[in-house]
Amino acid sequence: MSKFKIAVIQVDTQDNKKENLEKLGRFIDEAAGHGAKMVAMPENIHYIGTKEGTFASAETIPGPMSDFFCSKAKEHGIWLNCGSIGEVIPNEQKLFNTSLLINPAGKIAARYEKIHLYDVDIKNGPSTKESDTKKAGSNIVVCDTDFCKVGLSICYDMRFPELYRIMALNGAKVMFVPANYTLFTGKDHWEVILRTRAIENQCYVVAPAQIGKKPAFQSYGRSMIINPWGTVLTTAEDREGLIYAEIDPDYVDIIRAQLPSFPNRQPAAYKWN
């Protein structure tokens, strides 16, 4: 398999949807101009603001927002992981938090609705209830690309290792973790968990993150790309911008051959009590 260059966008999404999308478009253009064949974005790329605005900014898929990203992918002939956007569900009072994977032809190749919703009340820390506005998804998603299979997840999912093991067993060599992670937990948990997911599944982890002050909390940022050995290849500075890394799908095979943890699994012993 061929190596390829991936770009990660770190942004400070606020409550102006038009400005947010225009900014993302400029970053996608810049990444493509630097030779990126795949570009990944954070969670909630289109809007972060009030509860009312969260619903008002959401769209059906396909819709104008997904069409915008499809046109960008086609314009540059690249793969886009669109972090996540609020998706209107017909006849429902809640939204999906949906991640899209768009191919170079400008078509939606895969979609994933966030399974694990962030309902957390931390003493002396942030308190939020994602389930107030979102409905949980139920499908684990792995998708073929021109380079290798990739797995889709969103933010809080990273704390549930079963999801990533299933993606790895289904052939994923790159796992996306777009996020809007809190500073409170991020300073101690963000890198540790992401590196663990990479090491235990012997895969690349691509984690684009929000930066900046949001209504509910300060976002941690520190977007990063991690290789199958658990080495952090690159980390974003504490500002908006792009980071890049080379992804080598064959390196995943090398690591998995050197440390054969997958063949050494004992599924018959893994019983739920």
C-alpha positions in Angstrom: 0.0 0.0 0.0 1.2 3.5 -0.7 2.1 6.1 1.9 0.0 9.3 2.0 0.1 12.7 3.6 -2.7 13.5 6.0 -3.6 17.0 7.4 -5.5 17.7 10.6 -7.4 21.0 11.1 -7.6 22.5 14.5 -10.2 25.3 14.8 -12.1 27.5 17.3 -15.6 26.9 16.2 -18.1 29.5 17.5 -21.7 30.5 16.9 -21.5 31.9 13.3 -22.1 28.9 11.0 -21.2 30.8 7.8 -17.9 32.1 9.2 -17.1 28.6 10.6 -17.6 26.9 7.2 -15.7 29.6 5.3 -12.7 29.2 7.6 -12.8 25.4 7.2 -12.8 25.8 3.4 -9.7 28.0 3.6 -7.9 25.4 5.7 -8.9 22.6 3.3 -7.6 24.6 0.4 -4.3 25.2 2.2 -3.9 21.5 3.2 -4.6 20.3 -0.3 -2.1 22.9 -1.6 0.5 21.3 0.7 -0.1 17.9 -0.8 -2.5 16.3 1.7 -4.5 13.5 0.3 -6.7 13.2 3.3 -7.9 16.0 5.6 -9.6 15.6 9.0 -11.6 18.1 11.1 -12.8 18.3 14.7 -16.2 17.6 16.3 -18.9 20.2 15.9 -17.2 22.0 13.0 -20.2 24.1 11.9 -21.5 25.5 15.2 -20.9 25.7 19.0 -23.2 28.0 20.9 -26.7 28.0 22.4 -29.0 25.0 22.5 -31.4 26.8 20.2 -28.6 27.5 17.8 -27.5 23.9 17.9 -30.9 22.9 16.5 -31.1 25.9 14.1 -27.7 25.1 12.6 -28.3 21.4 12.1 -29.2 20.0 8.7 -30.3 16.9 7.0 -27.7 14.8 5.2 -27.3 15.3 2.3 -27.9 19.0 2.6 -26.1 22.3 1.9 -23.4 21.7 4.5 -22.5 18.2 3.4 -22.7 19.4 -0.2 -20.1 22.1 0.6 -17.7 19.5 1.9 -18.4 17.1 -1.0 -17.6 20.0 -3.4 -14.3 20.7 -1.6 -13.3 17.0 -1.7 -14.0 16.8 -5.5 -12.3 20.2 -6.2 -9.0 19.0 -4.7 -9.4 15.2 -5.3 -8.9 14.4 -1.7 -10.6 12.4 1.1 -12.3 14.4 3.8 -13.2 13.3 7.3 -15.7 16.0 8.3 -15.3 15.7 12.1 -18.9 16.0 13.1 -22.0 18.0 12.3 -25.5 18.2 13.8 -27.8 16.1 11.6 -31.6 16.6 11.6 -33.5 13.3 12.1 -36.9 13.3 10.5 -39.7 13.0 13.0 -37.3 13.2 15.9 -36.8 15.9 18.6 -33.1 15.2 18.8 -30.1 15.3 16.4 -27.4 12.9 15.4 -23.8 13.9 16.0 -22.6 12.7 12.6 -19.2 12.2 11.1 -18.9 12.0 7.3 -16.2 10.5 5.2 -16.2 11.9 1.7 -14.2 10.5 -1.2 -12.2 12.3 -3.9 -15.2 12.1 -6.3 -17.2 14.2 -3.9 -19.4 11.4 -2.7 -20.2 10.4 0.9 -18.4 7.1 1.4 -19.4 6.5 5.0 -21.3 8.1 7.9 -21.1 7.5 11.6 -23.5 8.6 14.3 -21.8 9.1 17.6 -22.6 6.2 19.9 -21.4 7.3 23.3 -23.0 10.6 24.4 -21.1 12.9 26.8 -23.3 13.1 29.8 -21.0 14.2 32.6 -21.1 16.3 35.7 -17.7 16.8 37.2 -17.3 18.3 40.6 -15.5 21.7 40.3 -15.4 21.0 36.5 -17.5 21.0 33.4 -21.1 19.8 33.4 -22.8 18.9 30.2 -25.5 16.6 28.9 -25.1 15.8 25.2 -28.2 13.6 25.3 -30.3 16.8 25.8 -29.9 17.5 22.1 -28.5 14.3 20.6 -29.6 10.8 19.9 -27.1 8.0 20.2 -26.1 6.0 17.1 -25.8 2.3 17.1 -23.5 1.3 14.2 -19.7 0.8 14.2 -18.3 2.0 11.0 -15.2 0.9 9.0 -14.7 2.1 5.5 -12.4 1.4 2.6 -10.4 4.2 1.1 -7.8 4.4 -1.7 -5.1 3.7 0.9 -6.5 1.4 3.6 -9.5 0.8 5.8 -10.4 3.6 8.3 -12.6 3.6 11.4 -14.9 6.4 12.5 -15.5 7.7 16.0 -16.2 10.9 17.8 -14.6 12.4 21.0 -16.2 10.7 24.1 -16.1 7.4 22.2 -12.4 7.2 22.9 -13.1 6.1 26.5 -14.7 2.9 25.2 -12.0 0.6 24.0 -14.4 -2.1 22.7 -15.4 0.2 19.8 -11.8 0.5 18.6 -11.0 -3.1 19.0 -14.0 -4.0 16.9 -12.8 -1.5 14.2 -9.3 -3.0 14.3 -10.6 -6.5 13.9 -12.6 -5.3 10.9 -9.5 -4.1 9.3 -9.1 -0.5 10.2 -5.5 0.8 10.1 -6.4 4.5 10.7 -8.9 5.6 13.3 -10.4 9.1 13.4 -11.2 10.7 16.7 -12.5 14.2 16.0 -13.2 16.0 19.3 -14.2 19.0 21.4 -12.4 17.9 24.5 -12.5 19.8 27.8 -9.3 21.4 29.2 -10.2 19.9 32.6 -9.9 16.3 31.4 -7.7 16.9 28.4 -4.6 17.9 30.3 -4.5 14.5 32.0 -6.4 12.1 29.7 -6.3 13.2 26.1 -2.9 12.1 25.0 -2.8 9.1 27.3 -6.0 7.6 26.0 -5.3 8.3 22.3 -1.8 6.7 22.6 -3.4 3.7 24.3 -5.9 3.3 21.5 -3.1 3.4 19.0 -0.8 0.9 20.9 -3.5 -1.6 21.8 -4.9 -1.7 18.3 -1.6 -1.2 16.5 -3.0 1.5 14.2 -2.7 5.2 13.4 -4.9 7.5 15.5 -5.9 10.8 13.9 -7.4 13.2 16.5 -8.4 16.7 15.3 -9.6 18.9 18.2 -11.4 22.1 18.9 -9.4 24.9 20.6 -10.8 28.0 22.3 -13.4 29.2 24.9 -16.8 27.7 24.4 -20.1 28.4 26.2 -19.8 25.3 28.4 -16.0 24.9 28.8 -12.5 25.7 27.5 -11.6 23.3 24.7 -8.2 21.6 25.2 -7.0 21.5 21.6 -3.6 19.7 21.2 -4.8 17.9 18.0 -2.4 15.0 17.2 -1.5 12.2 14.9 -0.1 9.0 16.5 1.5 6.0 14.8 0.9 2.3 15.5 3.8 2.2 18.0 2.2 4.9 20.1 4.6 7.6 19.0 3.0 11.1 18.7 4.1 12.1 15.2 2.9 15.7 15.5 0.9 17.9 17.9 -0.9 21.2 17.2 0.1 24.4 19.0 -2.5 26.1 21.2 -4.0 28.0 18.3 -6.0 27.4 15.1 -4.0 25.8 12.3 -2.9 22.7 10.4 -0.6 19.8 11.3 0.6 17.1 8.9 2.0 13.6 9.0 2.8 10.7 6.7 0.6 7.6 7.0 2.2 4.3 6.0 -0.4 1.5 6.0 2.3 -1.1 5.6 3.9 0.0 8.9 0.7 -1.2 10.6 1.3 -4.7 9.2 5.0 -4.6 10.3 4.0 -3.7 13.9 1.3 -6.3 14.0 3.7 -8.9 12.8 6.4 -8.0 15.3 3.9 -7.9 18.2 1.3 -10.5 17.3 -1.3 -9.4 19.9 -4.2 -10.0 17.5 -3.3 -13.7 16.7 -2.6 -14.2 20.5 -6.1 -13.1 21.5 -8.2 -15.7 23.3 -11.9 -14.9 22.4 -13.2 -18.0 24.1 -12.0 -16.7 27.4 -13.6 -13.3 27.1 -16.9 -14.0 28.8 -19.2 -11.3 30.2 -20.3 -12.1 33.7 
